[in-house]
Amino acid sequence: MISELITTLAQTRKAARITQADLAERAGLSRMAVQRTETGDVDPRFSTLQEMARVLGMELIAVPAVLHGQVQALIQSASNAQTPAESPVDPPASPATEKR
């Protein structure tokens, strides 16, 4: 289950076009901590995952196992209804990095 969380965090970071170094800086972590977490080289602290999630506009929650399927369905339906422009982790466009 922890590997699914780490995969989700890494995918969210990449989709938002945030580098490991940027995520680390915003979360108050070292770049190596982010890299080693994403590659599975360490068993990360909860606080590390929590800070990474916070920067990515996510929140870690504990869900009772009996409700897991219902929560997943709710998240999926909300994700399908959300447009890309509503994504909380979209970085602001920088004129220097925009493609023409």
N, C-alpha and C positions, 0 to 999 in steps of 0.2 A: 504494500500500500504506500509506503514512503517513496518507493521508486516512481510510482504513478504521480505523486505530488511533485517530485523533483522534475520529472519529464514535463508536466504541465507548466511549471514555473519557467523552465528553459524554453519551451515552445512559445509561451506568452512573451518572454523577453525578446526572442528572435522576431516574432510577429510585429512587435512594437519597434523593431530596429534599434534596440538598445544593446550596446556592447556589454560584455561582462564587466569591463572596467567602469563604465557609466553606472551600471546597476550597483556595483560595489561601492562606488563613491556616494551615491544617493542613499544607500542603505547603511553606510558607516562600517562597511566590511572591507577586507582586502580583496583584490582581484583574485588572488589565489584561493581564497575561501569560496568565492562564487564558482570558480573553475572546478575546484575539487568537489564541491557539492554537486554540480551538474554532471560531472563524470562518474560520480559514485565512489570516489577515492576516500571519502570520509563519511562518517555517520554524523550528519550535521545536528547541531543543537536546534531545539525548537525556536529559540530566539533568532537564529540565523534565517531559518525558513520564514519566520514571521516578518522579518524586516525585508526580505526579498519580495514576499507577497505584497507587503504594504506599498513598496515602490512601484510594483506592477499593477496597482489598483485592485488588489485582491485581498481577501480576508480568510484566514484559516479558522475553520470551525470544526467542532467535534459533533458528529451525527450518530445517534443511536443506530446500531446495525439494522434493526427492524425497519427503520425509516430510510435506509440508504437508497433503495430503488425509487421511492417517491421523491426524494430530494434530487436525485440524478435526473428524473423526468422533468421536474420543475426547472432545474438549471438548463436542461436542453431546450425546453420550450422558450425560456427567456432568451437564450442565446440565439435561437432561430428568429426571434422577433426583433432583436437588436441589430441596427444597421452599423456598418463599419465606422461611420462618422460619430456614433455614440460611444465608441470604445474609450474607456477612461485611460488607457495606456498609450494612445496615439501621441507620439512626440510632436511638438510644434514644428512646422516646416521651417527650414532655414534657407534663406535665399541662396546661400553659398552651396548648398547641397541639393537643391532642386534640379531635376533633369529637365531639359528643354526639348 
